[in-house]
Amino acid sequence: MRHRVAGRHLNRDSGHRGLLFRNLITELFRHERIRTTEARAKAIRARAEKLITIAKTGVARQESGEYDAHQHRLVAAVVTDNVVVKKLFAEIAPRYKTRPGGYTRLLKLGPRKGDGASMVLLELVE
């Protein structure tokens, strides 16, 4: 029975799955779009949007004059590259200042040639 077992496991143990999610999220913010399988994209989509919301909160606090490093630490705990963390706070979060949510878009690309896995393009909306 699968009672109270939430989330996608993607046939990996928890450590490998966590690192996979961190790497995918980092590359999504670095390139602002990634091509991956549908299951992986759906697994990281909510986490990436929560990180953008955290960055938006940090940017809003900076604009009001108070600097709090807490939001930077929360994002840096997931994103593996400090350059990408700075990009998230300097470029990506201010872009979505007035948007209440829905920062990503999934575009279906069709099956992958080798194994038939459905591929998608996960990108940040304009």
Backbone atoms as SQL, in Angstrom:
CREATE TABLE atoms (id INTEGER PRIMARY KEY, chain TEXT, resi INTEGER, resn TEXT, atom TEXT, x REAL, y REAL, z REAL);
INSERT INTO atoms VALUES
  (1, 'A', 1, 'MET', 'N', 0.833, -1.191, 0.000),
  (2, 'A', 1, 'MET', 'CA', 0.000, 0.000, 0.000),
  (3, 'A', 1, 'MET', 'C', 0.869, 1.243, 0.000),
  (4, 'A', 2, 'ARG', 'N', 0.368, 2.297, -0.628),
  (5, 'A', 2, 'ARG', 'CA', 1.139, 3.531, -0.739),
  (6, 'A', 2, 'ARG', 'C', 0.531, 4.638, 0.110),
  (7, 'A', 3, 'HIS', 'N', -0.052, 4.308, 1.211),
  (8, 'A', 3, 'HIS', 'CA', -0.660, 5.336, 2.043),
  (9, 'A', 3, 'HIS', 'C', 0.384, 6.312, 2.556),
  (10, 'A', 4, 'ARG', 'N', 0.098, 7.582, 2.458),
  (11, 'A', 4, 'ARG', 'CA', 0.927, 8.670, 2.978),
  (12, 'A', 4, 'ARG', 'C', 2.321, 8.719, 2.355),
  (13, 'A', 5, 'VAL', 'N', 2.454, 8.239, 1.138),
  (14, 'A', 5, 'VAL', 'CA', 3.718, 8.314, 0.426),
  (15, 'A', 5, 'VAL', 'C', 3.530, 9.338, -0.685),
  (16, 'A', 6, 'ALA', 'N', 4.042, 10.539, -0.478),
  (17, 'A', 6, 'ALA', 'CA', 3.814, 11.625, -1.420),
  (18, 'A', 6, 'ALA', 'C', 5.052, 11.872, -2.264),
  (19, 'A', 7, 'GLY', 'N', 4.862, 12.497, -3.396),
  (20, 'A', 7, 'GLY', 'CA', 5.976, 12.883, -4.245),
  (21, 'A', 7, 'GLY', 'C', 6.369, 11.811, -5.239),
  (22, 'A', 8, 'ARG', 'N', 7.223, 12.202, -6.150),
  (23, 'A', 8, 'ARG', 'CA', 7.703, 11.288, -7.185),
  (24, 'A', 8, 'ARG', 'C', 9.060, 10.737, -6.765),
  (25, 'A', 9, 'HIS', 'N', 9.223, 9.439, -6.855),
  (26, 'A', 9, 'HIS', 'CA', 10.469, 8.804, -6.427),
  (27, 'A', 9, 'HIS', 'C', 11.450, 8.633, -7.573),
  (28, 'A', 10, 'LEU', 'N', 10.969, 8.556, -8.805),
  (29, 'A', 10, 'LEU', 'CA', 11.795, 8.474, -10.005),
  (30, 'A', 10, 'LEU', 'C', 12.805, 7.335, -9.956),
  (31, 'A', 11, 'ASN', 'N', 12.477, 6.277, -9.251),
  (32, 'A', 11, 'ASN', 'CA', 13.290, 5.064, -9.191),
  (33, 'A', 11, 'ASN', 'C', 14.706, 5.343, -8.674),
  (34, 'A', 12, 'ARG', 'N', 14.822, 6.256, -7.683),
  (35, 'A', 12, 'ARG', 'CA', 16.113, 6.601, -7.090),
  (36, 'A', 12, 'ARG', 'C', 15.971, 6.615, -5.581),
  (37, 'A', 13, 'ASP', 'N', 17.085, 6.440, -4.877),
  (38, 'A', 13, 'ASP', 'CA', 17.014, 6.588, -3.423),
  (39, 'A', 13, 'ASP', 'C', 16.957, 8.076, -3.079),
  (40, 'A', 14, 'SER', 'N', 16.718, 8.390, -1.835),
  (41, 'A', 14, 'SER', 'CA', 16.405, 9.770, -1.461),
  (42, 'A', 14, 'SER', 'C', 17.579, 10.723, -1.696),
  (43, 'A', 15, 'GLY', 'N', 18.797, 10.282, -1.458),
  (44, 'A', 15, 'GLY', 'CA', 19.951, 11.148, -1.667),
  (45, 'A', 15, 'GLY', 'C', 20.155, 11.501, -3.125),
  (46, 'A', 16, 'HIS', 'N', 20.083, 10.490, -3.975),
  (47, 'A', 16, 'HIS', 'CA', 20.260, 10.718, -5.411),
  (48, 'A', 16, 'HIS', 'C', 19.132, 11.578, -5.966),
  (49, 'A', 17, 'ARG', 'N', 17.913, 11.321, -5.506),
  (50, 'A', 17, 'ARG', 'CA', 16.754, 12.093, -5.955),
  (51, 'A', 17, 'ARG', 'C', 16.888, 13.563, -5.545),
  (52, 'A', 18, 'GLY', 'N', 17.330, 13.804, -4.333),
  (53, 'A', 18, 'GLY', 'CA', 17.501, 15.179, -3.863),
  (54, 'A', 18, 'GLY', 'C', 18.538, 15.929, -4.679),
  (55, 'A', 19, 'LEU', 'N', 19.651, 15.279, -4.985),
  (56, 'A', 19, 'LEU', 'CA', 20.686, 15.913, -5.800),
  (57, 'A', 19, 'LEU', 'C', 20.211, 16.147, -7.232),
  (58, 'A', 20, 'LEU', 'N', 19.447, 15.212, -7.770),
  (59, 'A', 20, 'LEU', 'CA', 18.889, 15.382, -9.109),
  (60, 'A', 20, 'LEU', 'C', 17.988, 16.610, -9.150),
  (61, 'A', 21, 'PHE', 'N', 17.121, 16.759, -8.151),
  (62, 'A', 21, 'PHE', 'CA', 16.217, 17.902, -8.095),
  (63, 'A', 21, 'PHE', 'C', 16.999, 19.204, -7.967),
  (64, 'A', 22, 'ARG', 'N', 18.034, 19.219, -7.111),
  (65, 'A', 22, 'ARG', 'CA', 18.831, 20.435, -6.931),
  (66, 'A', 22, 'ARG', 'C', 19.527, 20.827, -8.230),
  (67, 'A', 23, 'ASN', 'N', 20.094, 19.845, -8.934),
  (68, 'A', 23, 'ASN', 'CA', 20.778, 20.140, -10.192),
  (69, 'A', 23, 'ASN', 'C', 19.808, 20.637, -11.259),
  (70, 'A', 24, 'LEU', 'N', 18.634, 20.019, -11.355),
  (71, 'A', 24, 'LEU', 'CA', 17.658, 20.460, -12.350),
  (72, 'A', 24, 'LEU', 'C', 17.173, 21.875, -12.060),
  (73, 'A', 25, 'ILE', 'N', 16.919, 22.189, -10.796),
  (74, 'A', 25, 'ILE', 'CA', 16.461, 23.527, -10.422),
  (75, 'A', 25, 'ILE', 'C', 17.547, 24.554, -10.707),
  (76, 'A', 26, 'THR', 'N', 18.796, 24.228, -10.375),
  (77, 'A', 26, 'THR', 'CA', 19.899, 25.149, -10.641),
  (78, 'A', 26, 'THR', 'C', 20.022, 25.437, -12.128),
  (79, 'A', 27, 'GLU', 'N', 19.944, 24.412, -12.958),
  (80, 'A', 27, 'GLU', 'CA', 20.066, 24.613, -14.398),
  (81, 'A', 27, 'GLU', 'C', 18.852, 25.342, -14.971),
  (82, 'A', 28, 'LEU', 'N', 17.681, 25.143, -14.392),
  (83, 'A', 28, 'LEU', 'CA', 16.500, 25.891, -14.834),
  (84, 'A', 28, 'LEU', 'C', 16.714, 27.385, -14.610),
  (85, 'A', 29, 'PHE', 'N', 17.230, 27.760, -13.452),
  (86, 'A', 29, 'PHE', 'CA', 17.468, 29.173, -13.173),
  (87, 'A', 29, 'PHE', 'C', 18.647, 29.719, -13.982),
  (88, 'A', 30, 'ARG', 'N', 19.636, 28.898, -14.250),
  (89, 'A', 30, 'ARG', 'CA', 20.804, 29.356, -15.012),
  (90, 'A', 30, 'ARG', 'C', 20.424, 29.650, -16.464),
  (91, 'A', 31, 'HIS', 'N', 19.716, 28.720, -17.114),
  (92, 'A', 31, 'HIS', 'CA', 19.404, 28.844, -18.537),
  (93, 'A', 31, 'HIS', 'C', 17.994, 29.348, -18.796),
  (94, 'A', 32, 'GLU', 'N', 17.174, 29.396, -17.774),
  (95, 'A', 32, 'GLU', 'CA', 15.776, 29.824, -17.813),
  (96, 'A', 32, 'GLU', 'C', 14.888, 28.893, -18.629),
  (97, 'A', 33, 'ARG', 'N', 15.420, 27.788, -19.066),
  (98, 'A', 33, 'ARG', 'CA', 14.645, 26.714, -19.697),
  (99, 'A', 33, 'ARG', 'C', 15.489, 25.455, -19.725),
  (100, 'A', 34, 'ILE', 'N', 14.847, 24.317, -19.525),
  (101, 'A', 34, 'ILE', 'CA', 15.551, 23.042, -19.623),
  (102, 'A', 34, 'ILE', 'C', 14.669, 22.049, -20.368),
  (103, 'A', 35, 'ARG', 'N', 15.299, 21.110, -21.036),
  (104, 'A', 35, 'ARG', 'CA', 14.608, 20.031, -21.732),
  (105, 'A', 35, 'ARG', 'C', 14.834, 18.775, -20.913),
  (106, 'A', 36, 'THR', 'N', 13.752, 18.193, -20.411),
  (107, 'A', 36, 'THR', 'CA', 13.865, 17.019, -19.547),
  (108, 'A', 36, 'THR', 'C', 12.605, 16.173, -19.704),
  (109, 'A', 37, 'THR', 'N', 12.535, 15.081, -18.967),
  (110, 'A', 37, 'THR', 'CA', 11.349, 14.240, -19.047),
  (111, 'A', 37, 'THR', 'C', 10.195, 14.896, -18.301),
  (112, 'A', 38, 'GLU', 'N', 9.000, 14.493, -18.652),
  (113, 'A', 38, 'GLU', 'CA', 7.811, 15.079, -18.048),
  (114, 'A', 38, 'GLU', 'C', 7.748, 14.798, -16.554),
  (115, 'A', 39, 'ALA', 'N', 8.121, 13.599, -16.141),
  (116, 'A', 39, 'ALA', 'CA', 8.074, 13.242, -14.725),
  (117, 'A', 39, 'ALA', 'C', 9.048, 14.099, -13.911),
  (118, 'A', 40, 'ARG', 'N', 10.246, 14.306, -14.420),
  (119, 'A', 40, 'ARG', 'CA', 11.223, 15.130, -13.706),
  (120, 'A', 40, 'ARG', 'C', 10.762, 16.585, -13.645),
  (121, 'A', 41, 'ALA', 'N', 10.225, 17.086, -14.741),
  (122, 'A', 41, 'ALA', 'CA', 9.769, 18.476, -14.772),
  (123, 'A', 41, 'ALA', 'C', 8.637, 18.705, -13.783),
  (124, 'A', 42, 'LYS', 'N', 7.694, 17.786, -13.727),
  (125, 'A', 42, 'LYS', 'CA', 6.584, 17.933, -12.789),
  (126, 'A', 42, 'LYS', 'C', 7.052, 17.806, -11.344),
  (127, 'A', 43, 'ALA', 'N', 8.113, 17.029, -11.138),
  (128, 'A', 43, 'ALA', 'CA', 8.626, 16.846, -9.777),
  (129, 'A', 43, 'ALA', 'C', 9.315, 18.109, -9.261),
  (130, 'A', 44, 'ILE', 'N', 9.982, 18.869, -10.124),
  (131, 'A', 44, 'ILE', 'CA', 10.720, 20.046, -9.651),
  (132, 'A', 44, 'ILE', 'C', 9.955, 21.345, -9.818),
  (133, 'A', 45, 'ARG', 'N', 8.863, 21.326, -10.540),
  (134, 'A', 45, 'ARG', 'CA', 8.157, 22.564, -10.861),
  (135, 'A', 45, 'ARG', 'C', 7.718, 23.328, -9.612),
  (136, 'A', 46, 'ALA', 'N', 7.074, 22.666, -8.692),
  (137, 'A', 46, 'ALA', 'CA', 6.578, 23.331, -7.479),
  (138, 'A', 46, 'ALA', 'C', 7.723, 23.838, -6.619),
  (139, 'A', 47, 'ARG', 'N', 8.798, 23.078, -6.535),
  (140, 'A', 47, 'ARG', 'CA', 9.948, 23.498, -5.725),
  (141, 'A', 47, 'ARG', 'C', 10.607, 24.735, -6.323),
  (142, 'A', 48, 'ALA', 'N', 10.725, 24.782, -7.636),
  (143, 'A', 48, 'ALA', 'CA', 11.332, 25.942, -8.284),
  (144, 'A', 48, 'ALA', 'C', 10.467, 27.185, -8.078),
  (145, 'A', 49, 'GLU', 'N', 9.157, 27.024, -8.169),
  (146, 'A', 49, 'GLU', 'CA', 8.276, 28.171, -7.980),
  (147, 'A', 49, 'GLU', 'C', 8.314, 28.662, -6.537),
  (148, 'A', 50, 'LYS', 'N', 8.469, 27.773, -5.581),
  (149, 'A', 50, 'LYS', 'CA', 8.594, 28.203, -4.188),
  (150, 'A', 50, 'LYS', 'C', 9.881, 28.981, -3.968),
  (151, 'A', 51, 'LEU', 'N', 10.960, 28.577, -4.639),
  (152, 'A', 51, 'LEU', 'CA', 12.218, 29.313, -4.515),
  (153, 'A', 51, 'LEU', 'C', 12.102, 30.717, -5.109),
  (154, 'A', 52, 'ILE', 'N', 11.375, 30.855, -6.203),
  (155, 'A', 52, 'ILE', 'CA', 11.165, 32.180, -6.782),
  (156, 'A', 52, 'ILE', 'C', 10.364, 33.046, -5.821),
  (157, 'A', 53, 'THR', 'N', 9.362, 32.476, -5.166),
  (158, 'A', 53, 'THR', 'CA', 8.565, 33.225, -4.195),
  (159, 'A', 53, 'THR', 'C', 9.422, 33.658, -3.011),
  (160, 'A', 54, 'ILE', 'N', 10.303, 32.790, -2.543),
  (161, 'A', 54, 'ILE', 'CA', 11.211, 33.153, -1.446),
  (162, 'A', 54, 'ILE', 'C', 12.119, 34.300, -1.883),
  (163, 'A', 55, 'ALA', 'N', 12.632, 34.237, -3.116),
  (164, 'A', 55, 'ALA', 'CA', 13.490, 35.302, -3.618),
  (165, 'A', 55, 'ALA', 'C', 12.716, 36.608, -3.759),
  (166, 'A', 56, 'LYS', 'N', 11.457, 36.524, -4.179),
  (167, 'A', 56, 'LYS', 'CA', 10.628, 37.731, -4.271),
  (168, 'A', 56, 'LYS', 'C', 10.464, 38.384, -2.901),
  (169, 'A', 57, 'THR', 'N', 10.282, 37.580, -1.870),
  (170, 'A', 57, 'THR', 'CA', 10.163, 38.111, -0.514),
  (171, 'A', 57, 'THR', 'C', 11.451, 38.810, -0.102),
  (172, 'A', 58, 'GLY', 'N', 12.586, 38.199, -0.411),
  (173, 'A', 58, 'GLY', 'CA', 13.873, 38.808, -0.089),
  (174, 'A', 58, 'GLY', 'C', 14.091, 40.122, -0.813),
  (175, 'A', 59, 'VAL', 'N', 13.697, 40.184, -2.088),
  (176, 'A', 59, 'VAL', 'CA', 13.843, 41.418, -2.862),
  (177, 'A', 59, 'VAL', 'C', 12.933, 42.505, -2.298),
  (178, 'A', 60, 'ALA', 'N', 11.709, 42.135, -1.915),
  (179, 'A', 60, 'ALA', 'CA', 10.778, 43.119, -1.352),
  (180, 'A', 60, 'ALA', 'C', 11.303, 43.673, -0.036),
  (181, 'A', 61, 'ARG', 'N', 11.912, 42.836, 0.766),
  (182, 'A', 61, 'ARG', 'CA', 12.481, 43.312, 2.031),
  (183, 'A', 61, 'ARG', 'C', 13.678, 44.226, 1.789),
  (184, 'A', 62, 'GLN', 'N', 14.487, 43.908, 0.779),
  (185, 'A', 62, 'GLN', 'CA', 15.621, 44.772, 0.465),
  (186, 'A', 62, 'GLN', 'C', 15.148, 46.138, -0.011),
  (187, 'A', 63, 'GLU', 'N', 14.075, 46.168, -0.791),
  (188, 'A', 63, 'GLU', 'CA', 13.561, 47.436, -1.288),
  (189, 'A', 63, 'GLU', 'C', 12.975, 48.286, -0.163),
  (190, 'A', 64, 'SER', 'N', 12.466, 47.637, 0.884),
  (191, 'A', 64, 'SER', 'CA', 11.904, 48.391, 2.001),
  (192, 'A', 64, 'SER', 'C', 12.990, 48.868, 2.969),
  (193, 'A', 65, 'GLY', 'N', 14.234, 48.496, 2.724),
  (194, 'A', 65, 'GLY', 'CA', 15.330, 49.013, 3.516),
  (195, 'A', 65, 'GLY', 'C', 15.916, 48.051, 4.527),
  (196, 'A', 66, 'GLU', 'N', 15.269, 46.933, 4.761),
  (197, 'A', 66, 'GLU', 'CA', 15.805, 45.978, 5.728),
  (198, 'A', 66, 'GLU', 'C', 16.407, 44.791, 4.973),
  (199, 'A', 67, 'TYR', 'N', 17.613, 44.446, 5.316),
  (200, 'A', 67, 'TYR', 'CA', 18.273, 43.316, 4.666),
  (201, 'A', 67, 'TYR', 'C', 18.227, 42.131, 5.607),
  (202, 'A', 68, 'ASP', 'N', 17.727, 41.036, 5.093),
  (203, 'A', 68, 'ASP', 'CA', 17.645, 39.805, 5.862),
  (204, 'A', 68, 'ASP', 'C', 18.275, 38.701, 5.033),
  (205, 'A', 69, 'ALA', 'N', 19.295, 38.071, 5.550),
  (206, 'A', 69, 'ALA', 'CA', 20.008, 37.036, 4.803),
  (207, 'A', 69, 'ALA', 'C', 19.273, 35.699, 4.818),
  (208, 'A', 70, 'HIS', 'N', 18.161, 35.635, 5.518),
  (209, 'A', 70, 'HIS', 'CA', 17.462, 34.363, 5.661),
  (210, 'A', 70, 'HIS', 'C', 16.998, 33.811, 4.304),
  (211, 'A', 71, 'GLN', 'N', 16.434, 34.670, 3.459),
  (212, 'A', 71, 'GLN', 'CA', 15.966, 34.205, 2.154),
  (213, 'A', 71, 'GLN', 'C', 17.131, 33.733, 1.288),
  (214, 'A', 72, 'HIS', 'N', 18.266, 34.406, 1.361),
  (215, 'A', 72, 'HIS', 'CA', 19.440, 33.969, 0.603),
  (216, 'A', 72, 'HIS', 'C', 19.893, 32.593, 1.064),
  (217, 'A', 73, 'ARG', 'N', 19.862, 32.373, 2.355),
  (218, 'A', 73, 'ARG', 'CA', 20.292, 31.067, 2.876),
  (219, 'A', 73, 'ARG', 'C', 19.318, 29.964, 2.475),
  (220, 'A', 74, 'LEU', 'N', 18.015, 30.266, 2.486),
  (221, 'A', 74, 'LEU', 'CA', 17.031, 29.265, 2.079),
  (222, 'A', 74, 'LEU', 'C', 17.235, 28.853, 0.621),
  (223, 'A', 75, 'VAL', 'N', 17.484, 29.831, -0.237),
  (224, 'A', 75, 'VAL', 'CA', 17.690, 29.534, -1.657),
  (225, 'A', 75, 'VAL', 'C', 19.027, 28.837, -1.860),
  (226, 'A', 76, 'ALA', 'N', 20.069, 29.293, -1.177),
  (227, 'A', 76, 'ALA', 'CA', 21.399, 28.708, -1.345),
  (228, 'A', 76, 'ALA', 'C', 21.456, 27.267, -0.835),
  (229, 'A', 77, 'ALA', 'N', 20.524, 26.881, 0.024),
  (230, 'A', 77, 'ALA', 'CA', 20.481, 25.500, 0.497),
  (231, 'A', 77, 'ALA', 'C', 20.039, 24.546, -0.603),
  (232, 'A', 78, 'VAL', 'N', 19.355, 25.059, -1.628),
  (233, 'A', 78, 'VAL', 'CA', 18.867, 24.224, -2.719),
  (234, 'A', 78, 'VAL', 'C', 19.691, 24.436, -3.979),
  (235, 'A', 79, 'VAL', 'N', 19.900, 25.687, -4.365),
  (236, 'A', 79, 'VAL', 'CA', 20.630, 26.004, -5.596),
  (237, 'A', 79, 'VAL', 'C', 22.118, 25.779, -5.352),
  (238, 'A', 80, 'THR', 'N', 22.758, 25.066, -6.269),
  (239, 'A', 80, 'THR', 'CA', 24.126, 24.612, -6.023),
  (240, 'A', 80, 'THR', 'C', 25.206, 25.598, -6.452),
  (241, 'A', 81, 'ASP', 'N', 24.834, 26.713, -7.083),
  (242, 'A', 81, 'ASP', 'CA', 25.828, 27.659, -7.597),
  (243, 'A', 81, 'ASP', 'C', 25.495, 29.062, -7.095),
  (244, 'A', 82, 'ASN', 'N', 26.479, 29.726, -6.473),
  (245, 'A', 82, 'ASN', 'CA', 26.236, 31.057, -5.919),
  (246, 'A', 82, 'ASN', 'C', 25.954, 32.100, -6.996),
  (247, 'A', 83, 'VAL', 'N', 26.508, 31.924, -8.179),
  (248, 'A', 83, 'VAL', 'CA', 26.226, 32.848, -9.280),
  (249, 'A', 83, 'VAL', 'C', 24.743, 32.774, -9.652),
  (250, 'A', 84, 'VAL', 'N', 24.196, 31.581, -9.638),
  (251, 'A', 84, 'VAL', 'CA', 22.779, 31.397, -9.966),
  (252, 'A', 84, 'VAL', 'C', 21.900, 31.981, -8.860),
  (253, 'A', 85, 'VAL', 'N', 22.329, 31.872, -7.596),
  (254, 'A', 85, 'VAL', 'CA', 21.582, 32.480, -6.492),
  (255, 'A', 85, 'VAL', 'C', 21.512, 33.988, -6.685),
  (256, 'A', 86, 'LYS', 'N', 22.631, 34.585, -7.047),
  (257, 'A', 86, 'LYS', 'CA', 22.646, 36.036, -7.281),
  (258, 'A', 86, 'LYS', 'C', 21.772, 36.412, -8.464),
  (259, 'A', 87, 'LYS', 'N', 21.785, 35.583, -9.509),
  (260, 'A', 87, 'LYS', 'CA', 20.931, 35.846, -10.674),
  (261, 'A', 87, 'LYS', 'C', 19.462, 35.761, -10.285),
  (262, 'A', 88, 'LEU', 'N', 19.116, 34.805, -9.442),
  (263, 'A', 88, 'LEU', 'CA', 17.737, 34.645, -9.008),
  (264, 'A', 88, 'LEU', 'C', 17.251, 35.892, -8.272),
  (265, 'A', 89, 'PHE', 'N', 18.081, 36.446, -7.404),
  (266, 'A', 89, 'PHE', 'CA', 17.678, 37.618, -6.636),
  (267, 'A', 89, 'PHE', 'C', 17.775, 38.907, -7.455),
  (268, 'A', 90, 'ALA', 'N', 18.731, 38.990, -8.375),
  (269, 'A', 90, 'ALA', 'CA', 18.937, 40.233, -9.115),
  (270, 'A', 90, 'ALA', 'C', 18.079, 40.350, -10.371),
  (271, 'A', 91, 'GLU', 'N', 17.825, 39.231, -11.063),
  (272, 'A', 91, 'GLU', 'CA', 17.132, 39.291, -12.347),
  (273, 'A', 91, 'GLU', 'C', 15.769, 38.611, -12.335),
  (274, 'A', 92, 'ILE', 'N', 15.719, 37.382, -11.835),
  (275, 'A', 92, 'ILE', 'CA', 14.510, 36.582, -11.991),
  (276, 'A', 92, 'ILE', 'C', 13.404, 37.031, -11.040),
  (277, 'A', 93, 'ALA', 'N', 13.696, 37.190, -9.768),
  (278, 'A', 93, 'ALA', 'CA', 12.658, 37.568, -8.799),
  (279, 'A', 93, 'ALA', 'C', 12.047, 38.937, -9.085),
  (280, 'A', 94, 'PRO', 'N', 12.836, 39.983, -9.407),
  (281, 'A', 94, 'PRO', 'CA', 12.205, 41.268, -9.717),
  (282, 'A', 94, 'PRO', 'C', 11.293, 41.220, -10.946),
  (283, 'A', 95, 'ARG', 'N', 11.573, 40.315, -11.871),
  (284, 'A', 95, 'ARG', 'CA', 10.739, 40.175, -13.065),
  (285, 'A', 95, 'ARG', 'C', 9.305, 39.766, -12.709),
  (286, 'A', 96, 'TYR', 'N', 9.157, 39.008, -11.631),
  (287, 'A', 96, 'TYR', 'CA', 7.842, 38.498, -11.230),
  (288, 'A', 96, 'TYR', 'C', 7.278, 39.234, -10.016),
  (289, 'A', 97, 'LYS', 'N', 7.674, 40.487, -9.835),
  (290, 'A', 97, 'LYS', 'CA', 7.270, 41.250, -8.649),
  (291, 'A', 97, 'LYS', 'C', 5.750, 41.340, -8.518),
  (292, 'A', 98, 'THR', 'N', 5.041, 41.564, -9.609),
  (293, 'A', 98, 'THR', 'CA', 3.587, 41.734, -9.550),
  (294, 'A', 98, 'THR', 'C', 2.825, 40.454, -9.865),
  (295, 'A', 99, 'ARG', 'N', 3.521, 39.400, -10.218),
  (296, 'A', 99, 'ARG', 'CA', 2.846, 38.144, -10.578),
  (297, 'A', 99, 'ARG', 'C', 2.615, 37.307, -9.321),
  (298, 'A', 100, 'PRO', 'N', 1.376, 36.848, -9.085),
  (299, 'A', 100, 'PRO', 'CA', 1.089, 36.113, -7.845),
  (300, 'A', 100, 'PRO', 'C', 1.538, 34.652, -7.847),
  (301, 'A', 101, 'GLY', 'N', 1.943, 34.112, -8.966),
  (302, 'A', 101, 'GLY', 'CA', 2.378, 32.720, -9.032),
  (303, 'A', 101, 'GLY', 'C', 2.397, 32.265, -10.471),
  (304, 'A', 102, 'GLY', 'N', 2.665, 30.990, -10.685),
  (305, 'A', 102, 'GLY', 'CA', 2.693, 30.452, -12.038),
  (306, 'A', 102, 'GLY', 'C', 3.859, 30.984, -12.844),
  (307, 'A', 103, 'TYR', 'N', 5.068, 30.759, -12.337),
  (308, 'A', 103, 'TYR', 'CA', 6.261, 31.310, -12.967),
  (309, 'A', 103, 'TYR', 'C', 6.837, 30.399, -14.042),
  (310, 'A', 104, 'THR', 'N', 6.360, 29.170, -14.146),
  (311, 'A', 104, 'THR', 'CA', 6.928, 28.216, -15.099),
  (312, 'A', 104, 'THR', 'C', 5.871, 27.736, -16.079),
  (313, 'A', 105, 'ARG', 'N', 6.353, 27.196, -17.195),
  (314, 'A', 105, 'ARG', 'CA', 5.474, 26.680, -18.247),
  (315, 'A', 105, 'ARG', 'C', 6.050, 25.359, -18.727),
  (316, 'A', 106, 'LEU', 'N', 5.176, 24.385, -18.983),
  (317, 'A', 106, 'LEU', 'CA', 5.573, 23.089, -19.537),
  (318, 'A', 106, 'LEU', 'C', 5.087, 22.995, -20.981),
  (319, 'A', 107, 'LEU', 'N', 6.004, 22.788, -21.905),
  (320, 'A', 107, 'LEU', 'CA', 5.645, 22.591, -23.304),
  (321, 'A', 107, 'LEU', 'C', 6.036, 21.164, -23.689),
  (322, 'A', 108, 'LYS', 'N', 5.078, 20.383, -24.132),
  (323, 'A', 108, 'LYS', 'CA', 5.360, 18.994, -24.482),
  (324, 'A', 108, 'LYS', 'C', 6.063, 18.923, -25.829),
  (325, 'A', 109, 'LEU', 'N', 7.108, 18.095, -25.881),
  (326, 'A', 109, 'LEU', 'CA', 7.926, 17.970, -27.090),
  (327, 'A', 109, 'LEU', 'C', 7.733, 16.640, -27.805),
  (328, 'A', 110, 'GLY', 'N', 7.093, 15.684, -27.164),
  (329, 'A', 110, 'GLY', 'CA', 6.920, 14.376, -27.775),
  (330, 'A', 110, 'GLY', 'C', 7.831, 13.349, -27.132),
  (331, 'A', 111, 'PRO', 'N', 7.796, 12.120, -27.632),
  (332, 'A', 111, 'PRO', 'CA', 8.600, 11.047, -27.019),
  (333, 'A', 111, 'PRO', 'C', 10.079, 11.148, -27.381),
  (334, 'A', 112, 'ARG', 'N', 10.919, 10.692, -26.443),
  (335, 'A', 112, 'ARG', 'CA', 12.359, 10.617, -26.693),
  (336, 'A', 112, 'ARG', 'C', 12.624, 9.433, -27.610),
  (337, 'A', 113, 'LYS', 'N', 13.596, 9.589, -28.492),
  (338, 'A', 113, 'LYS', 'CA', 13.848, 8.580, -29.520),
  (339, 'A', 113, 'LYS', 'C', 14.314, 7.247, -28.932),
  (340, 'A', 114, 'GLY', 'N', 15.160, 7.279, -27.925),
  (341, 'A', 114, 'GLY', 'CA', 15.743, 6.043, -27.417),
  (342, 'A', 114, 'GLY', 'C', 14.780, 5.158, -26.661),
  (343, 'A', 115, 'ASP', 'N', 14.059, 5.736, -25.691),
  (344, 'A', 115, 'ASP', 'CA', 13.213, 4.904, -24.841),
  (345, 'A', 115, 'ASP', 'C', 11.744, 5.306, -24.842),
  (346, 'A', 116, 'GLY', 'N', 11.390, 6.336, -25.577),
  (347, 'A', 116, 'GLY', 'CA', 9.990, 6.719, -25.682),
  (348, 'A', 116, 'GLY', 'C', 9.471, 7.540, -24.523),
  (349, 'A', 117, 'ALA', 'N', 10.346, 8.010, -23.634),
  (350, 'A', 117, 'ALA', 'CA', 9.907, 8.837, -22.515),
  (351, 'A', 117, 'ALA', 'C', 9.407, 10.174, -23.050),
  (352, 'A', 118, 'SER', 'N', 8.306, 10.662, -22.490),
  (353, 'A', 118, 'SER', 'CA', 7.751, 11.926, -22.983),
  (354, 'A', 118, 'SER', 'C', 8.614, 13.085, -22.491),
  (355, 'A', 119, 'MET', 'N', 9.073, 13.901, -23.430),
  (356, 'A', 119, 'MET', 'CA', 9.963, 15.016, -23.138),
  (357, 'A', 119, 'MET', 'C', 9.177, 16.317, -23.114),
  (358, 'A', 120, 'VAL', 'N', 9.632, 17.235, -22.256),
  (359, 'A', 120, 'VAL', 'CA', 8.996, 18.543, -22.150),
  (360, 'A', 120, 'VAL', 'C', 10.076, 19.617, -22.086),
  (361, 'A', 121, 'LEU', 'N', 9.654, 20.831, -22.357),
  (362, 'A', 121, 'LEU', 'CA', 10.498, 22.000, -22.179),
  (363, 'A', 121, 'LEU', 'C', 9.924, 22.760, -20.982),
  (364, 'A', 122, 'LEU', 'N', 10.674, 22.806, -19.906),
  (365, 'A', 122, 'LEU', 'CA', 10.270, 23.540, -18.708),
  (366, 'A', 122, 'LEU', 'C', 10.959, 24.885, -18.762),
  (367, 'A', 123, 'GLU', 'N', 10.177, 25.970, -18.809),
  (368, 'A', 123, 'GLU', 'CA', 10.780, 27.284, -18.934),
  (369, 'A', 123, 'GLU', 'C', 10.095, 28.277, -18.021),
  (370, 'A', 124, 'LEU', 'N', 10.817, 29.347, -17.707),
  (371, 'A', 124, 'LEU', 'CA', 10.265, 30.442, -16.936),
  (372, 'A', 124, 'LEU', 'C', 9.460, 31.315, -17.887),
  (373, 'A', 125, 'VAL', 'N', 8.264, 31.736, -17.457),
  (374, 'A', 125, 'VAL', 'CA', 7.429, 32.569, -18.312),
  (375, 'A', 125, 'VAL', 'C', 7.999, 33.981, -18.355),
  (376, 'A', 126, 'GLU', 'N', 7.632, 34.727, -19.369),
  (377, 'A', 126, 'GLU', 'CA', 8.150, 36.095, -19.531),
  (378, 'A', 126, 'GLU', 'C', 7.439, 37.056, -18.610);
